[in-house]
Amino acid sequence: MSLNILIVDDSKVSRMMTKKTILGVREDCTFIEGENGQEATELFTKGNVDLVIMDVNMPVMDGFAATSLIRETEPNVPVMILSANIQSSSREKAESLGASFYKKPITNDSVIQMLEGL
């Protein structure tokens, strides 16, 4: 079964690296891309998203605010928050929103963990 993955990051290079890492683990993925949290919520509402991978620090709307809005719409879609900031407060904030937290850049092991059960 193909997965539709929404990747949101203001860095095109980061989005490209995330896609490359995911495709190294699982090839049957389709990617939808956004550059900020506002785009994330708009793209998410168009539907058919199996997994959201969200950066934290972005212009217009940050990843935490976007995740909160996505959770109001669909509480069961997995959201993975990526950040170079590894402070425990970021991890706690992600978990309080029902999201998993991963350090940037993601690794093959992180991807395997993210995709388990999908």
C-alpha positions as CSV (number, residue, x, y, z in Angstrom):
1,M,0.0,0.0,0.0
2,S,1.4,3.4,-1.0
3,L,1.8,6.0,1.7
4,N,1.0,9.7,1.2
5,I,3.4,11.7,3.2
6,L,3.1,15.4,3.9
7,I,6.6,16.9,4.4
8,V,6.7,20.5,5.7
9,D,10.0,22.4,6.1
10,D,11.0,25.8,4.9
11,S,14.3,24.4,3.6
12,K,14.0,22.7,0.2
13,V,17.3,20.8,1.0
14,S,15.8,19.4,4.2
15,R,12.7,18.3,2.4
16,M,14.8,16.6,-0.3
17,M,17.0,14.9,2.3
18,T,14.0,13.7,4.2
19,K,12.4,12.2,1.0
20,K,15.7,10.6,0.1
21,T,16.0,9.0,3.5
22,I,12.4,7.7,3.5
23,L,12.8,6.3,0.0
24,G,15.9,4.5,1.1
25,V,13.7,2.5,3.5
26,R,10.4,2.4,1.7
27,E,9.9,3.1,-2.0
28,D,6.1,3.1,-2.3
29,C,5.6,6.7,-1.0
30,T,4.0,9.8,-2.6
31,F,5.2,13.1,-1.2
32,I,3.2,16.3,-0.7
33,E,5.4,19.3,0.2
34,G,4.8,22.5,2.1
35,E,7.2,25.3,3.2
36,N,5.4,26.5,6.4
37,G,2.8,25.6,8.9
38,Q,0.0,27.5,7.2
39,E,0.7,25.5,4.0
40,A,0.8,22.3,6.0
41,T,-2.7,22.8,7.4
42,E,-4.1,23.8,4.0
43,L,-2.5,20.8,2.3
44,F,-3.6,18.5,5.1
45,T,-7.3,19.5,4.8
46,K,-7.2,18.5,1.1
47,G,-7.1,15.0,2.5
48,N,-5.5,11.6,1.9
49,V,-2.4,12.1,4.1
50,D,-1.1,9.0,5.9
51,L,1.8,10.7,7.7
52,V,2.9,14.2,8.5
53,I,6.6,15.1,8.9
54,M,6.9,18.6,10.3
55,D,9.8,21.0,11.0
56,V,9.4,23.2,14.0
57,N,10.9,26.5,13.1
58,M,9.3,27.9,10.0
59,P,7.9,31.3,8.9
60,V,4.2,32.2,8.9
61,M,3.2,29.4,11.3
62,D,5.5,27.1,13.2
63,G,5.3,23.3,13.3
64,F,3.8,23.2,16.8
65,A,0.9,25.5,15.9
66,A,0.3,23.6,12.6
67,T,0.3,20.3,14.4
68,S,-2.2,21.6,16.9
69,L,-4.5,22.6,14.1
70,I,-4.0,19.3,12.3
71,R,-4.9,17.4,15.6
72,E,-8.2,19.3,15.8
73,T,-9.1,18.1,12.3
74,E,-7.7,14.5,12.5
75,P,-6.3,13.3,15.8
76,N,-5.3,9.8,14.5
77,V,-2.9,10.7,11.6
78,P,0.7,10.2,12.8
79,V,2.7,13.4,13.0
80,M,6.5,13.4,13.3
81,I,8.1,16.6,14.4
82,L,11.7,17.2,13.3
83,S,14.0,19.7,14.9
84,A,17.7,20.5,15.2
85,N,16.7,21.8,18.7
86,I,17.1,18.7,21.0
87,Q,16.0,20.5,24.2
88,S,13.6,18.4,26.3
89,S,11.1,21.2,26.1
90,S,10.7,20.6,22.3
91,R,10.2,16.9,22.8
92,E,7.7,17.5,25.6
93,K,5.8,20.0,23.5
94,A,5.6,17.5,20.6
95,E,4.4,14.8,22.9
96,S,1.8,17.0,24.4
97,L,0.4,17.5,20.9
98,G,0.3,13.7,20.3
99,A,3.3,13.8,18.0
100,S,6.6,12.0,18.0
101,F,9.8,14.0,18.1
102,Y,12.9,13.3,16.1
103,K,16.3,15.0,15.8
104,K,17.3,16.4,12.4
105,P,18.5,15.1,10.1
106,I,16.5,11.9,10.3
107,T,18.3,8.5,9.9
108,N,17.2,5.3,8.4
109,D,16.6,3.9,11.9
110,S,14.3,6.9,12.6
111,V,12.4,6.3,9.4
112,I,11.9,2.6,10.2
113,Q,10.6,3.6,13.6
114,M,8.3,6.2,12.1
115,L,6.9,3.9,9.5
116,E,6.2,0.9,11.8
117,G,2.5,0.2,11.9
118,L,1.6,2.3,8.8
